[in-house]
Structures are given as structure tokens and as C-alpha cells.
Amino acid sequence: MTVGTTVTPDIAAWPPLDEDKRAPGRQLLDWAADGAGSRLCLVRGAEGSGKSALLAWLLAGTVGRPGLVVHATVPSEGLTTETFAWELGRQLGYGPLSPGRMLDQVAADERPLLLLVPDLHRAGAGPADLPSAAPETLVAELLEPLLTLPHLRAAVEVGTSGLLAAEGVEAVEVVDLGARDGEGAEPAPYAELVAAVPRTADGRPDWAQAPDTVLRRVLDAALRTDGPYDQGGAVLSLLADPGFLVHGSATALTAVLADERVPVPGRLREVWRRAAPELTAYHTDSAERAALLHAAAVDTDPDLTEYLRPLAGQHWWSAVWARRALPVNALALVPGVARGLLAADPTGRLRTYDVESGTALDASGATASPSSVGASDAAAAPAVHPASVRPRSLAPRDARSALLLDRSDALLPLVTEDDPTTAFALERIAEYHGSAALAGEESLVTALGSGGTRSPYAVVGDRGGTVHVWSLGEYQDVPRSHRVHEQPVTAVTCVDTTDGLTLTFSAGADGSVRLWEVSAEPMPVPVQERPYRTTGLAAADTPAGPVLAVAWSDGEVHLWHVFTGRVRVLPWLRDCDSLALTPEGVLVVGDTAGLSTVRLRLDVLWER
């Protein structure tokens, strides 16, 4: 469906409707199919009249059916402007974005978009005296601006409220389902909801066994009971219970913790803020929610970290360590240094760490003394390089030398003065690509990666879509090269396997990820293709076989079992700028907010 065009769907192909719902169903379907008509449809009616069911009916009929596409359905009960924007962003493929960034992204989206918004009249969460508790705030801050965009249409359930009335909105379709009995029931009190929660053997609430209704509503009931600011009240008792943090309503918790007046234990507000965009997605697995919250707490709230560690450890991934104050532009494992990890920050400073513990290492791979890990971190760097260099990618040869891709798109050797042989080899690689770039813009270097546990490699990608593989363990006059992409290469990595294969992975600007075994032809089709930019690649030969990690611009990190094609999506907490992966299954994630590590349980990683 496109804006300005009309399709004629067959209502008989939709699920059957009760007799009293056929007329409003026909009206809603005709509105959705009429791309040239009004851009807003209000679904009105009293409690129990079937408004949400009618929107669900429309959505169900479009599944697997060409011609009419619903791009996002955002049930709004308990959502604020922020949590609504996060969910809409996830469904539209942008990832969770702030309301402002969401509006910009939708405005730039070239697709004609059709949205369904059930339960708008039940939107809002948090303390009643704040604007976020009222659905009118969501309307004013996000929905009305969205509805000014000519390529966006929405069917919105508003109950009997006056939300999104015709004022300021051009022609509006109204589907009115009338009244039903039973509207206006009083919400259950806090004591009644808590009494419905089973208890553990020592008398604590067992939130894992609590009814869904309780989990969704108990925090709101606590707010009504004694107010949000009572140091010893119901709200604080819930916030101080890690079991409730894992199982309770993530959207309700997000709204309450956004109020700085609410007292919280430890550094919960900071931890929750870090995890909230992902926690508010539909994660029904308590171990996964625990893993997300635990990952946010590491290096911030020691008590919460330790409480959540056992439950998070049951999941197929769990955080190991983090360095929040260390912005990272580039990462690479260091050949020849057991568990060595080389990281570059935005200023160009290089540091080496133990990948298992996060401990700083000196240039030999030994633990750095406190005196050597100060402001300069000179002992932790593999070598000295000009202060003007700002590496955006790294390919280490060993602990003392590496090839760097600078922000100026130049390849630069990093070597010590007492190693002329290595200097000659790395300078040859830099000279080769520098000369090629002068001869033609298609040879300008756009990506640099590394790999190889048995012999170090540097992998170079260029603007023309060609991937070049250099051995750093022995001198090469020319690389092994192949044009793998039709567009510029954005990320590269490689891995050598126990059976003698050298597998090279590359990502193109068109969102394709390609595989090339360097002694043969590249695979004829991408191993993956998505409408997003790849922000990082890493590969390792693990006991489970070769594994490829791919980070995408929508915030997803995909873990591929290379030989079987099985994939698992890691729900990470923020955008990822760089990746490294050890053969033992430790995944390192770097970005401008810090450095984090995750241990993957390779034995169960691809089980469902």
C-alpha cells in the first residue's frame, strides 16, 4: 500500500467477525485500504465494546497477505512518550530511539507507514502529578507531530475520551463501537494485589510466580497507596526487591524511576536508565531480563550485580566486566599475548587489557603496575605513535606492532624503532594501498580488520567493494584480493580454522555480509542481508566451530554459527561501534559509552 493509492481487500479473507462487528470492521478495513483518504482513524467505544479486538482483527488479516501492510502496532497502556518511542522504533527497524530522534527518523523514512495504536486512552505511567502520567502528554509530544507527516497514517483506539479530536487534524475517520456494560471498575488496591503473589519458603514474594495482572499493576497501586516519596513505603519496597525488578512491568518501572524525587536503593536509577530501552521490549524470559539488568549493573552497582549474577548466569549470555569510563573506537585481540585485547579511544590512545578480567596489561602482556596505568597509559600501549593519529580500526601483528586505519582513511604502521623487519612489512602494506588510492578512488581504504589465532592477518576493504587479505606473520608483496561487494566495504574480519581454512567476512554499505574462503571463490550470495549498516564484525574458531558476530546500526548483535547458518540475536543495551571475539566465547563490545564483555555459553548458544 502507498499513500495516495487504494487497494480493495476481500473482507472474506479476514478472520470471521460477529454480526455486530461486521459493519465497523468493514469501515476500518476500507479506511486502511484507502491510501488517498484520511490519515487518522479514531476507534471509539466504551469499556468492553471490542475496540482492541477490532484492531487485532485488522492486523491478523494483513499477515502474509500482499497489498495492505501494518508497519507497527504499539499497545499504549502504561506507556509514556519515551517508552512509546522506543517500541515504535523497534518495530519500524530503527531500534529504540528518543522521541526527538524518532520523529526525525520517521520524517526521513521514505516508506508510506500505517500504524495501529490500541489503548491510547490508557497511556501514561508514573506519579500522578507528573505530565507523563496523562495520555494527553503522549498525544502532544509524539502522536500529533507524527500525524503531521504526509506519509504516515494511524488507526488509534481512544475509548470514550476526546484524545486526538478533529481540532488541528484534517478529515478524520471515526469507527464508533458504542457502549457496553461494566465500564469504570475501580483498580485493585495494593494490598489485594500483593496478597495474590505466592511466597517463597522464607516468606518473600515470589515474583516469578505472580499473575501477569499483578506484575503490570502493582507498582501503580503502590503509588496510589502511600505516594511515591515515602522512604519506607510500598514503592521503595518494590524497588528494593531485585525479584520485582526482573519480573515487574518494565514500562511502569521506567516511568517511576524517571522521577528524581522517588527514593531508590544504591545506583538503581542509573542502572535502570542504561537498560530500560531494551528491558521494555517484550522479553518474557526472566533469565534474559536478569542478564540485561546485570549487564547494566556491572561496574556501577556491586550489590545488584552480585544478586543478579546467579540468575543471569543461567542464560546463554551474561556480562563479565565493564569499563564505563573508557570510550572505545576500535578493538582487536593481540596475537601472541594470551587473552590480550587492544583498544583505541577517541583521542587515539591505545591500551591493552586482559580480555577475561579487564585488567590493564603492559606491552609484554604482563599485568601493568599502578604507576604505569596513569593518565598516559604508555606502558599499556603496544608502541608510541604520533598524537595526531586517531585509529578507527586496528590489525595487530603482535604486542608491539600493528596496522592502523586512521580517521583520514590512511593506513599507518605502528612499530617500535628496534624492529626494522616488521616496520618494512607493515610499511609495504600501507604503501600498497596508499598508491592504489592515488591511482583510483575506488581503491581508497574504507575498512580494516584482523584475525587469525595461528597466524595474524590484516584484512583491508576498499571503496570499490574489494577485500584484500594480508598475512602479518610472513612478508607478502601483494595481498590475496577479490571483489566481493558492489558497494564500499564497511567492516571486515577473518578467522583461520583448525582444518586449514582462512575464512574472511566482510560487510558492504548495502547491508550485505559476505563470506570468502581465500583459496576459493566467494560465496555467490550474502550470508545475511539487512536494510541496516554493519557497525562491527568479529570472528573466532571456537570449540563449537567458527562463529561470526555482526553488530548492526539498529542495535542488534547477531551471532552466526558459520557452518550451519544458525543465528542468535543478542539483545545488547546500546549501539555497538566495535567487536572482538575470543575462541573461548568472550565477546567484547566497544562504543563511546565504554567497554563491556559478555560470556557466551557456546554449548547452548543456538538451542531454542
C-alpha positions in Angstrom: 0.0 0.0 0.0 1.2 3.5 -0.7 -0.1 6.9 0.3 -2.4 8.2 -2.4 -3.4 4.7 -3.7 -6.2 2.4 -2.8 -6.3 -1.4 -2.6 -9.5 -3.4 -2.5 -9.1 -6.2 0.1 -11.5 -9.0 0.3 -13.1 -8.9 3.8 -14.0 -12.6 3.4 -10.2 -13.4 3.5 -10.0 -11.8 7.0 -10.9 -13.8 10.2 -14.7 -14.0 10.7 -16.5 -11.3 12.8 -19.6 -11.4 15.0 -22.6 -9.9 13.3 -22.5 -6.7 15.4 -18.8 -6.1 14.4 -19.1 -6.6 10.6 -20.1 -3.0 9.8 -17.4 -1.4 11.9 -14.9 -4.0 10.6 -15.8 -3.2 7.0 -15.4 0.6 7.8 -12.0 0.1 9.4 -10.8 -2.1 6.6 -12.0 0.3 3.9 -10.2 3.2 5.7 -6.9 1.2 5.9 -7.1 0.2 2.3 -7.9 3.8 1.1 -4.4 5.3 0.9 -5.9 8.5 -0.6 -8.3 9.1 2.3 -8.0 10.5 5.8 -4.7 9.7 7.6 -6.3 9.3 11.0 -9.0 6.8 12.1 -10.3 7.0 15.6 -11.7 3.8 17.1 -14.1 4.8 19.8 -16.3 3.0 22.3 -16.8 2.2 25.9 -15.0 -0.4 28.0 -15.7 -3.9 26.7 -17.1 -2.8 23.3 -14.4 -4.6 21.4 -12.2 -1.8 20.2 -8.8 -3.5 20.8 -10.2 -6.8 19.3 -11.2 -4.9 16.1 -7.7 -3.5 15.7 -6.3 -7.0 16.3 -8.7 -8.4 13.7 -7.4 -5.9 11.1 -3.8 -6.8 11.9 -4.4 -10.5 11.8 -5.9 -10.3 8.3 -2.8 -8.5 6.9 -0.3 -11.1 8.0 1.1 -12.9 5.0 -1.3 -11.0 2.6 0.1 -8.6 0.0 -1.3 -5.2 -0.6 -2.0 -4.0 2.9 0.8 -3.7 5.4 0.7 -2.6 9.0 4.2 -1.4 9.8 3.8 -1.1 13.6 1.3 -1.9 16.3 2.0 -0.2 19.7 -0.3 -1.1 22.5 -0.2 2.1 24.6 -1.5 1.1 28.0 1.1 2.2 30.6 3.4 3.8 28.0 4.9 7.3 28.3 6.2 9.3 25.3 9.6 7.8 25.8 8.6 4.2 26.1 6.2 4.5 23.2 9.0 6.0 21.0 11.3 3.1 22.0 8.7 0.5 21.0 7.8 2.2 17.8 11.4 2.5 16.8 12.0 -1.2 17.4 9.0 -2.2 15.2 10.0 0.2 12.4 13.5 -1.1 12.4 15.4 1.8 13.8 16.0 0.4 17.3 14.8 2.2 20.5 15.2 6.0 19.9 14.4 9.0 22.0 11.2 10.8 20.9 13.1 13.6 19.1 15.2 11.2 17.2 12.2 9.0 16.5 10.4 12.0 14.9 13.4 12.8 12.7 13.8 9.1 11.7 10.1 8.7 10.7 10.2 12.1 8.8 13.2 10.8 6.8 11.7 7.3 6.2 10.6 7.0 2.6 8.0 4.3 3.3 4.3 5.0 3.5 3.7 4.0 7.1 0.5 2.5 8.6 0.4 2.4 12.4 -2.1 0.8 14.8 -2.3 2.3 18.3 -4.5 0.3 20.7 -5.4 1.7 24.2 -4.2 5.3 23.7 -6.7 6.4 26.4 -4.8 4.1 28.9 -1.4 5.6 28.2 0.7 7.2 30.9 2.6 6.0 33.9 4.4 7.2 37.0 3.4 9.6 39.7 0.0 11.2 39.0 1.3 14.7 39.5 3.7 14.4 36.5 2.7 15.0 32.9 4.0 11.5 31.9 1.0 10.0 33.8 -1.5 11.5 31.4 -2.2 10.2 27.8 -2.5 13.8 26.6 1.3 14.2 27.0 2.0 11.3 24.7 -0.5 12.8 22.2 1.0 16.3 22.3 4.7 15.2 22.4 4.7 12.4 19.8 1.4 11.4 18.2 0.3 14.8 16.9 3.8 15.5 15.4 3.8 12.1 13.8 0.4 12.8 12.3 1.7 15.9 10.6 3.8 13.7 8.3 2.1 13.2 5.0 3.3 9.6 4.6 2.1 8.3 7.9 -1.5 7.0 8.7 -2.7 5.7 12.0 -5.7 3.9 13.5 -5.9 4.9 17.1 -8.1 3.5 19.9 -9.3 6.3 22.1 -12.1 4.8 24.2 -14.7 7.5 25.1 -12.0 10.2 25.6 -11.6 13.3 23.4 -8.0 12.4 22.5 -6.9 13.4 19.0 -10.2 15.3 18.4 -10.6 16.8 15.0 -9.2 20.2 16.0 -6.0 20.7 14.1 -6.3 17.5 12.2 -7.7 17.3 8.7 -10.5 14.8 7.9 -10.8 12.1 10.5 -12.5 8.7 10.1 -14.4 7.6 13.2 -15.3 4.0 13.9 -17.7 4.0 16.9 -18.5 0.8 18.7 -20.8 2.3 21.2 -21.3 1.4 24.8 -21.1 -1.9 26.8 -21.8 -2.7 30.4 -19.1 -2.9 33.1 -17.1 0.3 32.4 -15.4 2.2 35.2 -14.4 -0.6 37.6 -12.1 0.6 40.4 -8.5 -0.6 40.2 -7.5 -3.2 42.7 -5.7 -1.9 45.9 -2.1 -2.6 46.6 -2.7 -4.9 49.5 -5.0 -7.1 47.4 -2.5 -7.3 44.5 0.4 -8.2 46.8 -1.7 -10.8 48.6 -2.1 -12.6 45.2 1.7 -13.1 45.0 2.9 -16.6 46.1 5.6 -16.7 48.7 9.0 -18.4 48.9 9.9 -20.7 51.7 11.4 -17.8 53.7 8.3 -15.7 53.2 9.5 -13.3 50.5 7.2 -12.5 47.4 7.9 -15.0 44.6 7.5 -12.6 41.7 8.4 -15.3 39.2 5.0 -17.0 40.1 3.0 -13.8 40.3 -0.1 -13.3 38.0 0.5 -11.1 35.0 -2.2 -8.7 36.1 -0.3 -8.2 39.4 3.0 -7.6 37.7 1.5 -5.0 35.4 -0.4 -3.1 38.0 1.2 -3.5 41.4 3.6 -0.5 41.1 0.8 1.8 40.1 -1.2 0.6 43.0 1.8 1.3 45.3 1.9 4.8 44.0 -1.7 5.3 45.0 -1.3 3.7 48.4 1.2 6.0 50.1 2.6 8.2 47.4 6.0 7.7 45.6 8.2 9.6 48.1 7.8 7.7 51.3 11.2 6.3 52.3 9.7 3.3 53.9 6.6 2.9 51.7 5.3 0.4 49.2 7.1 1.9 46.2 10.5 1.7 47.8 9.8 -1.9 49.0 9.2 -2.9 45.3 12.2 -1.0 44.0 14.4 -2.6 46.6 13.3 -6.1 45.6 15.6 -7.4 42.7 13.0 -10.1 42.0 10.4 -7.4 41.2 13.0 -5.6 39.1 13.3 -8.8 37.0 9.7 -9.7 36.7 7.7 -6.4 37.2 6.4 -4.1 34.5 9.4 -2.6 32.8 7.4 0.3 31.5 6.0 1.1 34.9 9.4 0.9 36.5 10.9 3.2 33.8 8.3 5.8 34.5 8.7 5.7 38.2 12.5 5.8 38.2 12.4 8.8 35.8 11.1 10.8 38.7 14.2 12.0 40.6 12.0 12.5 43.8 11.5 8.8 44.2 14.0 7.3 46.6 15.9 4.3 45.2 18.4 1.8 46.7 22.0 2.1 45.5 22.5 3.3 42.0 19.4 1.7 40.7 18.2 4.8 38.8 21.5 4.9 36.7 21.5 1.1 36.1 17.8 1.0 35.1 18.2 4.0 32.7 21.0 2.2 31.0 19.0 -1.0 30.5 15.4 0.4 30.1 15.3 0.7 26.2 16.0 -3.0 25.9 14.1 -4.1 29.1 10.9 -2.5 27.8 11.0 -4.8 24.8 9.0 -8.0 25.1 11.4 -10.2 27.0 9.4 -12.9 28.7 12.4 -14.9 29.7 13.3 -13.9 33.3 16.9 -15.1 32.8 17.3 -12.7 29.9 15.8 -9.8 31.8 18.2 -10.6 34.6 21.1 -10.8 32.1 20.2 -7.4 30.7 19.9 -5.8 34.1 23.0 -7.5 35.4 24.9 -6.2 32.3 23.8 -2.7 33.1 24.8 -3.0 36.8 28.3 -4.4 36.3 30.8 -1.7 37.2 28.1 0.5 38.6 26.1 -1.2 41.4 28.0 -4.0 43.1 25.2 -5.2 45.3 22.7 -5.5 42.5 25.4 -7.1 40.3 26.0 -9.9 42.8 22.4 -10.5 43.4 21.6 -10.9 39.7 24.7 -12.9 38.8 23.3 -16.4 39.5 20.1 -15.9 37.5 21.9 -14.1 34.7 24.5 -16.9 34.6 21.7 -19.4 33.7 21.1 -17.5 30.4 23.0 -18.2 27.2 24.9 -15.0 27.7 25.9 -12.9 30.7 28.2 -9.9 31.3 31.7 -10.5 32.7 33.2 -7.0 33.2 32.8 -3.4 32.0 34.8 -0.2 32.0 32.2 2.5 31.7 34.6 5.5 31.6 36.6 4.1 28.6 35.2 5.3 25.3 36.3 2.9 22.5 36.6 3.4 18.8 38.4 0.2 17.8 39.1 -3.3 19.3 41.3 -6.2 18.3 42.7 -9.3 20.0 46.5 -9.2 20.2 48.3 -12.3 18.6 50.9 -13.8 20.8 49.5 -12.3 24.1 47.3 -14.7 25.9 43.9 -13.1 26.4 45.3 -9.7 25.2 42.9 -7.1 24.0 44.0 -3.9 22.2 41.6 -0.9 22.4 41.8 2.6 20.9 39.9 5.5 22.4 38.6 8.7 20.5 41.8 10.6 21.3 44.0 7.9 19.7 45.3 6.4 22.9 46.0 2.7 22.8 45.6 0.4 25.8 46.0 -3.4 26.2 43.8 -5.4 28.6 43.3 -8.9 29.8 40.1 -9.9 28.0 38.9 -12.2 30.8 39.3 -9.7 33.6 39.6 -6.2 32.2 43.0 -5.8 33.9 45.4 -3.4 32.2 48.5 -5.1 30.7 51.9 -3.7 29.7 53.4 -4.1 26.3 54.7 -7.6 27.1 51.3 -8.9 28.2 52.1 -8.7 31.9 49.7 -7.0 34.4 50.6 -3.3 34.4 51.6 -1.8 37.7 49.5 1.0 39.1 52.3 3.5 38.3 52.2 2.5 34.6 48.5 2.9 34.1 48.0 6.5 34.8 47.0 9.4 32.5 49.3 8.4 29.7 48.9 4.6 29.9 52.2 4.5 27.9 53.1 1.0 29.2 49.8 -0.4 28.2 50.2 0.6 24.6 52.0 -1.6 22.1 54.1 1.2 20.9 54.3 5.0 20.6 52.6 6.8 17.7 52.0 10.4 16.7 49.4 12.2 18.8 47.6 13.2 15.7 46.6 9.6 14.8 43.0 8.7 15.6 42.6 5.0 14.8 39.1 3.8 13.8 40.3 0.2 13.1 43.2 -2.0 14.3 45.1 -5.0 13.0 47.8 -6.0 15.5 50.7 -8.2 14.4 51.8 -8.7 18.0 52.0 -6.8 21.3 54.5 -4.3 19.8 53.2 -3.6 16.3 50.0 -3.1 14.4 48.4 -1.7 11.3 46.1 1.2 11.9 43.3 2.7 9.8 43.2 6.4 10.7 40.1 8.6 10.5 41.8 10.3 7.5 41.3 6.9 5.7 45.1 6.3 5.7 46.7 3.0 6.6 49.5 3.6 9.1 52.1 1.2 10.5 52.7 1.2 14.3 56.1 -0.3 15.1 58.9 0.2 17.6 62.3 1.5 16.4 64.1 -1.7 17.2 62.1 -3.9 14.8 63.0 -2.9 11.2 61.8 -6.1 9.7 58.3 -5.6 11.0 58.4 -2.0 10.0 59.3 -2.9 6.4 56.4 -5.4 6.2 53.8 -3.1 7.6 55.0 -0.1 5.6 54.7 -2.2 2.5 51.0 -2.8 3.2 50.4 0.9 3.8 52.3 1.9 0.7 50.5 -0.6 -1.5 47.1 0.7 -0.6 48.2 4.3 -0.5 49.5 4.1 -4.1 46.3 2.3 -5.2 44.2 5.0 -3.7 46.1 7.7 -5.6 45.6 5.8 -8.8 41.8 5.5 -8.4 39.2 6.5 -5.8 37.7 3.0 -5.8 40.8 1.8 -4.0 40.5 4.1 -1.1 40.6 2.1 2.1 37.3 2.0 3.9 37.7 -0.8 6.4 40.4 -2.7 8.3 40.1 -5.8 10.3 42.2 -8.6 11.8 42.1 -12.2 12.7 43.9 -15.5 13.0 44.8 -17.4 16.1 47.6 -19.4 14.4 49.0 -16.7 12.2 48.0 -13.0 12.3 46.2 -11.4 9.4 45.2 -7.9 8.3 42.0 -7.6 6.1 41.5 -4.5 4.1 38.3 -3.4 2.4 38.0 -0.6 -0.1 35.5 1.8 -1.7 35.2 -0.4 -4.8 34.0 -3.4 -2.8 37.2 -5.4 -2.9 38.6 -7.3 0.1 42.4 -7.8 0.4 43.9 -10.3 2.9 47.5 -9.9 4.1 49.5 -12.2 6.3 51.2 -10.4 9.1 53.2 -13.4 10.1 55.2 -13.5 6.9 56.1 -11.0 4.2 53.8 -10.6 1.2 54.5 -8.4 -1.7 50.8 -8.4 -2.8 47.6 -9.5 -1.0 45.0 -12.0 -1.9 42.2 -9.9 -3.3 38.7 -10.4 -4.6 35.9 -8.0 -5.4 33.2 -9.2 -3.0 30.7 -6.3 -2.9 29.1 -3.9 -5.3 29.3 -1.1 -2.8 32.1 0.1 -0.4 33.2 -2.3 2.3 32.3 -1.1 5.8 33.7 -3.8 8.0 36.0 -6.8 7.7 37.4 -9.7 9.8 38.8 -13.2 9.3 39.4 -16.4 11.1 41.7 -19.4 10.5 40.2 -22.8 11.3 41.7 -26.0 12.7 41.2 -27.7 9.3 43.3 -25.1 7.5 40.7 -22.7 6.1 41.0 -18.9 6.2 37.5 -17.5 6.3 37.1 -13.8 5.5 33.9 -11.9 6.3 33.0 -8.5 5.0 30.1 -6.1 5.2 29.0 -3.7 2.4 27.3 -0.4 2.5 24.2 -2.1 1.1 23.8 -4.1 4.3 25.1 -7.4 2.9 27.5 -9.7 4.8 29.7 -11.9 2.6 31.9 -14.9 3.2 35.1 -15.7 1.3 37.5 -18.6 1.8 40.6 -17.1 0.4 41.8 -20.2 -1.5 38.4 -20.3 -3.4 35.7 -18.1 -4.9 33.5 -16.1 -2.6 30.1 -17.5 -1.8 27.7 -16.5 -4.6 25.1 -14.9 -2.2 25.4 -13.0 1.0 25.3 -14.9 4.3 23.0 -12.2 5.5 21.4 -9.1 4.1 19.5 -6.4 6.1 18.5 -2.8 5.4 20.9 -1.5 8.1 24.6 -0.6 8.3 27.0 -3.0 9.8 29.0 -1.3 12.6 31.3 -4.2 13.6 32.4 -7.7 12.7 34.4 -10.3 14.7 35.0 -14.0 14.2 36.6 -16.8 16.2 37.2 -20.5 15.8 35.5 -21.9 18.9 35.0 -25.4 20.3 31.6 -25.2 18.6 33.1 -24.3 15.2 33.7 -20.9 13.6 31.4 -18.1 15.0 30.8 -14.7 13.4 29.5 -11.8 15.4 27.8 -8.9 13.5 26.7 -5.6 15.0 24.1 -3.6 13.2 23.1 0.1 13.2 19.6 -0.8 14.7 21.3 -2.0 17.8 21.1 -5.8 17.2 24.2 -8.1 17.5 23.8 -11.3 15.5 25.9 -14.5 16.4 26.3 -16.9 13.5 27.3 -20.5 13.6 29.2 -20.4 10.3 29.0 -24.0 9.1 25.3 -24.5 9.9 24.0 -21.0 9.3 22.2 -20.9 12.7 21.9 -17.4 14.2 21.1 -16.0 17.6 20.3 -12.3 18.3 22.0 -10.8 21.3 19.8 -8.0 22.8 22.5 -5.5 23.7 22.0 -2.4 25.7 23.2 0.3 23.2 24.8 0.8 19.8 28.0 -1.1 19.2 31.0 0.5 17.4 33.4 -2.3 17.5 33.6 -6.0 18.4 36.2 -8.7 19.3 35.5 -12.4 19.9 37.8 -14.9 21.6 37.9 -18.7 20.8 36.5 -19.3 24.3 33.4 -17.3 23.6 34.1 -14.0 25.3 32.5 -11.2 23.2 33.9 -7.7 23.7 31.7 -4.7 22.8 33.1 -1.2 22.5 31.4 2.1 21.9 31.6 5.7 23.0 29.9 4.8 26.3 32.5 2.3 27.4 33.9 -1.2 27.1 31.9 -4.3 28.0 32.4 -8.1 27.8 29.9 -10.9 27.5 30.5 -14.6 28.0 28.6 -16.8 25.5 27.6 -20.3 26.6 28.7 -22.0 23.4 27.2 -25.3 24.4 23.6 -23.9 24.4 24.0 -20.8 22.3 21.9 -22.0 19.3 19.4 -24.1 21.2 15.8 -23.0 21.3 
